Amino acid sequence: MASQAKAQIRRIGLDEVKQRMKDLVFVDARSATAIARNPLQVPHAIHAPIKQLNEAVAKLPRDRALVTYCT
């Protein structure tokens, strides 16, 4: 049986985000309602609402670090 690597989950700060911007994939986990209230979004972020995140995982890139954000 093949083993699966465990994902590392950690919080990163704005300075690290700025340094690694080109190496990261941003996932906007906000609901449509939250986006309507505040439509600002990280450029090129993938929208995957938190309630649908399990279904979206298969479509997310696996070759880069993911950064999820919400309100």
N, CA, C and O atoms as CSV, one atom per row, in Angstrom:
chain,resi,resn,atom,element,x,y,z
A,1,MET,N,N,0.842,-1.177,0.000
A,1,MET,CA,C,0.000,0.000,0.000
A,1,MET,C,C,0.889,1.241,0.000
A,1,MET,O,O,1.829,1.332,0.789
A,2,ALA,N,N,0.598,2.184,-0.870
A,2,ALA,CA,C,1.386,3.419,-0.975
A,2,ALA,C,C,1.017,4.357,0.162
A,2,ALA,O,O,-0.153,4.495,0.518
A,3,SER,N,N,2.024,4.992,0.721
A,3,SER,CA,C,1.739,5.955,1.787
A,3,SER,C,C,1.542,7.335,1.177
A,3,SER,O,O,2.137,7.672,0.153
A,4,GLN,N,N,0.710,8.112,1.817
A,4,GLN,CA,C,0.453,9.477,1.361
A,4,GLN,C,C,1.212,10.434,2.264
A,4,GLN,O,O,1.229,10.269,3.484
A,5,ALA,N,N,1.831,11.424,1.667
A,5,ALA,CA,C,2.534,12.446,2.442
A,5,ALA,C,C,1.514,13.323,3.142
A,5,ALA,O,O,0.498,13.696,2.555
A,6,LYS,N,N,1.781,13.649,4.393
A,6,LYS,CA,C,0.882,14.535,5.126
A,6,LYS,C,C,1.165,15.970,4.723
A,6,LYS,O,O,2.320,16.374,4.589
A,7,ALA,N,N,0.116,16.723,4.533
A,7,ALA,CA,C,0.255,18.132,4.192
A,7,ALA,C,C,0.684,18.914,5.432
A,7,ALA,O,O,0.215,18.658,6.540
A,8,GLN,N,N,1.560,19.844,5.225
A,8,GLN,CA,C,1.943,20.734,6.311
A,8,GLN,C,C,1.012,21.921,6.301
A,8,GLN,O,O,0.844,22.586,5.279
A,9,ILE,N,N,0.421,22.180,7.420
A,9,ILE,CA,C,-0.468,23.330,7.537
A,9,ILE,C,C,0.167,24.280,8.539
A,9,ILE,O,O,0.415,23.929,9.692
A,10,ARG,N,N,0.422,25.484,8.067
A,10,ARG,CA,C,0.978,26.490,8.959
A,10,ARG,C,C,0.525,27.861,8.508
A,10,ARG,O,O,0.152,28.060,7.352
A,11,ARG,N,N,0.561,28.772,9.403
A,11,ARG,CA,C,0.194,30.149,9.131
A,11,ARG,C,C,1.411,30.887,8.608
A,11,ARG,O,O,2.514,30.711,9.124
A,12,ILE,N,N,1.219,31.718,7.582
A,12,ILE,CA,C,2.320,32.534,7.088
A,12,ILE,C,C,1.914,34.003,7.137
A,12,ILE,O,O,0.737,34.345,7.035
A,13,GLY,N,N,2.896,34.840,7.293
A,13,GLY,CA,C,2.643,36.262,7.399
A,13,GLY,C,C,2.763,36.963,6.056
A,13,GLY,O,O,3.182,36.372,5.061
A,14,LEU,N,N,2.392,38.210,6.049
A,14,LEU,CA,C,2.390,39.011,4.837
A,14,LEU,C,C,3.778,39.109,4.208
A,14,LEU,O,O,3.902,39.076,2.984
A,15,ASP,N,N,4.811,39.227,5.020
A,15,ASP,CA,C,6.172,39.323,4.470
A,15,ASP,C,C,6.532,38.069,3.672
A,15,ASP,O,O,7.101,38.163,2.584
A,16,GLU,N,N,6.199,36.903,4.213
A,16,GLU,CA,C,6.492,35.664,3.486
A,16,GLU,C,C,5.649,35.556,2.222
A,16,GLU,O,O,6.136,35.098,1.188
A,17,VAL,N,N,4.410,35.968,2.297
A,17,VAL,CA,C,3.547,35.948,1.107
A,17,VAL,C,C,4.166,36.810,0.013
A,17,VAL,O,O,4.243,36.389,-1.142
A,18,LYS,N,N,4.604,38.004,0.368
A,18,LYS,CA,C,5.209,38.899,-0.616
A,18,LYS,C,C,6.452,38.282,-1.244
A,18,LYS,O,O,6.667,38.417,-2.449
A,19,GLN,N,N,7.268,37.611,-0.447
A,19,GLN,CA,C,8.495,37.001,-0.956
A,19,GLN,C,C,8.209,35.814,-1.873
A,19,GLN,O,O,8.947,35.574,-2.828
A,20,ARG,N,N,7.142,35.075,-1.584
A,20,ARG,CA,C,6.870,33.831,-2.309
A,20,ARG,C,C,5.690,33.933,-3.265
A,20,ARG,O,O,5.220,32.909,-3.762
A,21,MET,N,N,5.205,35.123,-3.532
A,21,MET,CA,C,3.982,35.343,-4.310
A,21,MET,C,C,3.925,34.490,-5.585
A,21,MET,O,O,2.878,33.916,-5.886
A,22,LYS,N,N,5.008,34.397,-6.323
A,22,LYS,CA,C,5.007,33.669,-7.593
A,22,LYS,C,C,5.019,32.159,-7.403
A,22,LYS,O,O,4.730,31.418,-8.343
A,23,ASP,N,N,5.348,31.692,-6.204
A,23,ASP,CA,C,5.434,30.260,-5.932
A,23,ASP,C,C,4.180,29.702,-5.266
A,23,ASP,O,O,4.086,28.496,-5.039
A,24,LEU,N,N,3.232,30.554,-4.956
A,24,LEU,CA,C,2.047,30.144,-4.207
A,24,LEU,C,C,0.806,30.130,-5.074
A,24,LEU,O,O,0.699,30.876,-6.048
A,25,VAL,N,N,-0.136,29.266,-4.706
A,25,VAL,CA,C,-1.463,29.252,-5.325
A,25,VAL,C,C,-2.433,29.683,-4.224
A,25,VAL,O,O,-2.469,29.087,-3.148
A,26,PHE,N,N,-3.210,30.712,-4.504
A,26,PHE,CA,C,-4.155,31.232,-3.521
A,26,PHE,C,C,-5.541,30.664,-3.765
A,26,PHE,O,O,-6.029,30.628,-4.895
A,27,VAL,N,N,-6.167,30.219,-2.678
A,27,VAL,CA,C,-7.512,29.659,-2.736
A,27,VAL,C,C,-8.404,30.542,-1.872
A,27,VAL,O,O,-8.222,30.632,-0.658
A,28,ASP,N,N,-9.366,31.188,-2.512
A,28,ASP,CA,C,-10.320,32.055,-1.827
A,28,ASP,C,C,-11.475,31.174,-1.354
A,28,ASP,O,O,-12.281,30.713,-2.162
A,29,ALA,N,N,-11.550,30.942,-0.043
A,29,ALA,CA,C,-12.549,30.025,0.516
A,29,ALA,C,C,-13.806,30.748,0.993
A,29,ALA,O,O,-14.602,30.182,1.743
A,30,ARG,N,N,-13.986,31.993,0.562
A,30,ARG,CA,C,-15.170,32.751,0.988
A,30,ARG,C,C,-16.412,32.329,0.221
A,30,ARG,O,O,-16.335,31.854,-0.912
A,31,SER,N,N,-17.540,32.511,0.855
A,31,SER,CA,C,-18.821,32.259,0.188
A,31,SER,C,C,-19.088,33.366,-0.827
A,31,SER,O,O,-18.446,34.416,-0.795
A,32,ALA,N,N,-20.029,33.126,-1.717
A,32,ALA,CA,C,-20.414,34.144,-2.698
A,32,ALA,C,C,-20.931,35.401,-1.996
A,32,ALA,O,O,-20.700,36.515,-2.465
A,33,THR,N,N,-21.619,35.223,-0.890
A,33,THR,CA,C,-22.139,36.356,-0.122
A,33,THR,C,C,-20.993,37.204,0.439
A,33,THR,O,O,-21.038,38.432,0.382
A,34,ALA,N,N,-19.976,36.544,0.975
A,34,ALA,CA,C,-18.819,37.269,1.527
A,34,ALA,C,C,-18.075,38.020,0.426
A,34,ALA,O,O,-17.615,39.141,0.643
A,35,ILE,N,N,-17.956,37.416,-0.743
A,35,ILE,CA,C,-17.285,38.087,-1.863
A,35,ILE,C,C,-18.088,39.287,-2.323
A,35,ILE,O,O,-17.515,40.316,-2.680
A,36,ALA,N,N,-19.409,39.169,-2.319
A,36,ALA,CA,C,-20.262,40.299,-2.712
A,36,ALA,C,C,-20.072,41.478,-1.752
A,36,ALA,O,O,-20.107,42.634,-2.173
A,37,ARG,N,N,-19.873,41.186,-0.472
A,37,ARG,CA,C,-19.656,42.251,0.526
A,37,ARG,C,C,-18.282,42.885,0.379
A,37,ARG,O,O,-18.124,44.088,0.587
A,38,ASN,N,N,-17.291,42.081,0.023
A,38,ASN,CA,C,-15.924,42.568,-0.138
A,38,ASN,C,C,-15.305,41.854,-1.336
A,38,ASN,O,O,-14.701,40.794,-1.176
A,39,PRO,N,N,-15.446,42.420,-2.530
A,39,PRO,CA,C,-15.015,41.735,-3.741
A,39,PRO,C,C,-13.511,41.708,-3.996
A,39,PRO,O,O,-13.067,41.130,-4.988
A,40,LEU,N,N,-12.717,42.327,-3.113
A,40,LEU,CA,C,-11.270,42.287,-3.316
A,40,LEU,C,C,-10.777,40.850,-3.232
A,40,LEU,O,O,-11.187,40.084,-2.360
A,41,GLN,N,N,-9.899,40.507,-4.144
A,41,GLN,CA,C,-9.405,39.138,-4.205
A,41,GLN,C,C,-7.941,39.156,-4.638
A,41,GLN,O,O,-7.521,40.036,-5.389
A,42,VAL,N,N,-7.174,38.189,-4.165
A,42,VAL,CA,C,-5.798,38.040,-4.633
A,42,VAL,C,C,-5.866,37.735,-6.121
A,42,VAL,O,O,-6.625,36.852,-6.521
A,43,PRO,N,N,-5.102,38.431,-6.956
A,43,PRO,CA,C,-5.142,38.167,-8.399
A,43,PRO,C,C,-4.887,36.689,-8.707
A,43,PRO,O,O,-3.973,36.076,-8.156
A,44,HIS,N,N,-5.697,36.140,-9.582
A,44,HIS,CA,C,-5.594,34.758,-10.052
A,44,HIS,C,C,-5.925,33.719,-8.981
A,44,HIS,O,O,-5.613,32.541,-9.153
A,45,ALA,N,N,-6.544,34.132,-7.892
A,45,ALA,CA,C,-6.930,33.176,-6.849
A,45,ALA,C,C,-8.008,32.246,-7.390
A,45,ALA,O,O,-8.822,32.627,-8.231
A,46,ILE,N,N,-7.991,31.029,-6.888
A,46,ILE,CA,C,-9.004,30.041,-7.244
A,46,ILE,C,C,-10.121,30.167,-6.221
A,46,ILE,O,O,-9.873,30.121,-5.016
A,47,HIS,N,N,-11.357,30.327,-6.700
A,47,HIS,CA,C,-12.486,30.431,-5.772
A,47,HIS,C,C,-13.008,29.026,-5.477
A,47,HIS,O,O,-13.466,28.319,-6.375
A,48,ALA,N,N,-12.931,28.639,-4.218
A,48,ALA,CA,C,-13.433,27.341,-3.759
A,48,ALA,C,C,-14.051,27.562,-2.380
A,48,ALA,O,O,-13.366,27.435,-1.365
A,49,PRO,N,N,-15.340,27.892,-2.341
A,49,PRO,CA,C,-15.986,28.163,-1.048
A,49,PRO,C,C,-15.748,27.027,-0.056
A,49,PRO,O,O,-15.704,25.856,-0.432
A,50,ILE,N,N,-15.598,27.387,1.192
A,50,ILE,CA,C,-15.253,26.425,2.234
A,50,ILE,C,C,-16.198,25.220,2.240
A,50,ILE,O,O,-15.764,24.095,2.488
A,51,LYS,N,N,-17.476,25.448,1.970
A,51,LYS,CA,C,-18.441,24.340,1.966
A,51,LYS,C,C,-18.224,23.400,0.784
A,51,LYS,O,O,-18.723,22.275,0.799
A,52,GLN,N,N,-17.499,23.832,-0.225
A,52,GLN,CA,C,-17.246,23.001,-1.411
A,52,GLN,C,C,-15.764,22.641,-1.546
A,52,GLN,O,O,-15.341,22.108,-2.571
A,53,LEU,N,N,-14.988,22.931,-0.513
A,53,LEU,CA,C,-13.547,22.742,-0.595
A,53,LEU,C,C,-13.151,21.280,-0.805
A,53,LEU,O,O,-12.206,20.994,-1.539
A,54,ASN,N,N,-13.862,20.361,-0.168
A,54,ASN,CA,C,-13.531,18.946,-0.357
A,54,ASN,C,C,-13.639,18.531,-1.823
A,54,ASN,O,O,-12.800,17.773,-2.310
A,55,GLU,N,N,-14.645,19.010,-2.522
A,55,GLU,CA,C,-14.807,18.680,-3.940
A,55,GLU,C,C,-13.751,19.375,-4.795
A,55,GLU,O,O,-13.325,18.832,-5.815
A,56,ALA,N,N,-13.328,20.562,-4.391
A,56,ALA,CA,C,-12.365,21.348,-5.168
A,56,ALA,C,C,-10.936,20.840,-5.025
A,56,ALA,O,O,-10.100,21.111,-5.887
A,57,VAL,N,N,-10.645,20.117,-3.965
A,57,VAL,CA,C,-9.277,19.679,-3.697
A,57,VAL,C,C,-8.684,18.923,-4.878
A,57,VAL,O,O,-7.514,19.122,-5.204
A,58,ALA,N,N,-9.442,18.083,-5.512
A,58,ALA,CA,C,-8.936,17.284,-6.635
A,58,ALA,C,C,-8.496,18.155,-7.805
A,58,ALA,O,O,-7.663,17.736,-8.609
A,59,LYS,N,N,-9.043,19.355,-7.909
A,59,LYS,CA,C,-8.723,20.241,-9.027
A,59,LYS,C,C,-7.581,21.215,-8.712
A,59,LYS,O,O,-7.118,21.932,-9.598
A,60,LEU,N,N,-7.136,21.240,-7.473
A,60,LEU,CA,C,-6.086,22.178,-7.082
A,60,LEU,C,C,-4.716,21.629,-7.467
A,60,LEU,O,O,-4.491,20.420,-7.416
A,61,PRO,N,N,-3.802,22.517,-7.853
A,61,PRO,CA,C,-2.460,22.061,-8.219
A,61,PRO,C,C,-1.749,21.419,-7.036
A,61,PRO,O,O,-1.938,21.826,-5.889
A,62,ARG,N,N,-0.940,20.422,-7.321
A,62,ARG,CA,C,-0.207,19.718,-6.263
A,62,ARG,C,C,1.290,20.017,-6.299
A,62,ARG,O,O,2.047,19.528,-5.460
A,63,ASP,N,N,1.703,20.807,-7.256
A,63,ASP,CA,C,3.131,21.078,-7.400
A,63,ASP,C,C,3.567,22.398,-6.765
A,63,ASP,O,O,4.735,22.775,-6.853
A,64,ARG,N,N,2.631,23.098,-6.126
A,64,ARG,CA,C,2.940,24.377,-5.470
A,64,ARG,C,C,2.213,24.449,-4.144
A,64,ARG,O,O,1.204,23.775,-3.937
A,65,ALA,N,N,2.733,25.270,-3.250
A,65,ALA,CA,C,2.091,25.455,-1.948
A,65,ALA,C,C,0.784,26.206,-2.126
A,65,ALA,O,O,0.690,27.123,-2.941
A,66,LEU,N,N,-0.221,25.813,-1.359
A,66,LEU,CA,C,-1.527,26.464,-1.401
A,66,LEU,C,C,-1.683,27.369,-0.192
A,66,LEU,O,O,-1.263,27.032,0.916
A,67,VAL,N,N,-2.294,28.525,-0.423
A,67,VAL,CA,C,-2.616,29.449,0.639
A,67,VAL,C,C,-4.111,29.687,0.567
A,67,VAL,O,O,-4.613,30.222,-0.422
A,68,THR,N,N,-4.827,29.290,1.615
A,68,THR,CA,C,-6.267,29.546,1.646
A,68,THR,C,C,-6.534,30.799,2.472
A,68,THR,O,O,-5.825,31.093,3.434
A,69,TYR,N,N,-7.560,31.521,2.076
A,69,TYR,CA,C,-7.933,32.689,2.851
A,69,TYR,C,C,-9.436,32.868,2.797
A,69,TYR,O,O,-10.104,32.452,1.850
A,70,CYS,N,N,-9.951,33.507,3.850
A,70,CYS,CA,C,-11.387,33.801,3.934
A,70,CYS,C,C,-11.556,34.975,4.889
A,70,CYS,O,O,-10.579,35.570,5.344
A,71,THR,N,N,-12.798,35.295,5.182
A,71,THR,CA,C,-13.049,36.391,6.123
A,71,THR,C,C,-13.566,35.855,7.419
A,71,THR,O,O,-13.837,36.624,8.341
